[in-house]
Amino acid sequence: MNSFDLHMASNKKALGPAACPCCSAPVSRSIYRVESIPVHSCVLLNSAQEAHAFPRRDLDLAFCDACGFIFNRAFDETIMGYSANFEESQHFSSTFNGFAKGLAREIAQKCAIAGKHVLEIGCGKGEFLRELCIAGGATGLGIDPAYRADKGRNDEYGDVKIIVDYFGPDYQHLQADTVLCRHTLEHVSSVSSFVRLIRKMIGKRTQDWAVFETPDAKRVLVESAFWDIYYEHCSYFSPGAHARLFRQEGFDVTDLELVYDNQYIVQYARPSAGRTTPRLPLEHDLEVMHRLAETFPARVRAAQNSWQERIRAAHAAGRRVVLWGGGSKAVSFLTTLQLGDEVWAAVDINPYKQGKFTPGTGHPVIAPSDLLDTPPDLVIVMNPIYLNEVAQSLIALDLRPEVVAV
């Protein structure tokens, strides 16, 4: 969740900023542009009409040659707002839950949180924070404007409290032994200011940990994964760009790894007296990022054309096409490719998404069991890591469609 930028709003030009939000170097190169896409992908919308009328803006990704950071220079933070009407949780997936439990155990061990206090900035619905505090025997405090106390999903257990608000300067007095921030930094446009505020909050407590998890932009460039580019993600990091930002802002990056089929960056850092020297293998990626950025525009156009042709050909042949996954990837896939009737629906196992409609295109989000009445011919899985889980769900329904992953 964007838990900072509404505190840092400023009057920016339509295609600003001209300076890199990480290193302040001049930036002018655009590597990807898509017009008129929904400003949020995980909002819960109750009708197709509401979905079609949802606010849209343009996206224009700029690449910083100096540090490898990628950002949406057309981002309008004044239109962004997160509330309890958002549903971003992946915890209904057994695949994701297995990953989350393993990561919680790793963080608990590496940061030695037993008997200590954890602050999570951008905690979402609080599932991971509770998992971590139980696994490590810690207390927790989460901050997120979109927290919602759903009965049965996040009932109060363990010593965890939630502040329903954006993180910003008003909370720099908070103290914690470990500061956790998962899938939030990509929603923040003023990234150096955000990390600087966390460093100021930690102050002289040199034994504190800062643990961040962020999508890996290098993989997005390698795979031409346009479905992983959407408006609320205004900031895109490779592992090297991620570590360079933290070293610049007074952290020593101690561990840097790729997890979840190399989709996510997990970084461990501790406060330092000043800028530290890069020493981890994943930090040395600037030359590779330059090459990937150079070829990305042509490669991503080819990927988009290929998917458009495949889906439209299937539709023309009378085949029913569905997406499996009704979240951000699906919304980006549908809106970027300008798909309408070619795709019948998006399937999602998250019960809070079922019965809602995808922002921008108004496709219904349905439960897997709804496929029994209208069996699909082609299922496009929006994340390949879920292929086996999806295949098992379809077998359980006695359905045998063609299944492919993006």
Protein Blocks (a to p, Z undefined) as FASTA:
>chain_A
ZZklmmmgccddfklcfbdfklopacfbdfbdcehiafbfkbccfbfklmmmpccddddd
dddfknopacdfkbcfklgccdfkbcfbfklpmklmmmmmmmmmmmmmmnopghiacdde
hklnommmmmmmmmnopacddddfkbccdehjlgcedjdddddddddfklmmpccfbdcd
ehklmmpmblmlmmmmmmmmnmmmlkbccddddddfklmmmnopaklgcfklmbdcdfkl
mmmmmmmnopacfbdcdeehhlaccddddddfbdcddfbfklmmmlmmmmmmmmmmmmmm
mmmmmmmmmmmmmmmnopacddedjbfklmmmmmmnopaklpmbdcdfblklgopacehj
lpacddfklmmmmccfbdcdfbfklmmmmmmmmmmnopacddddZZ
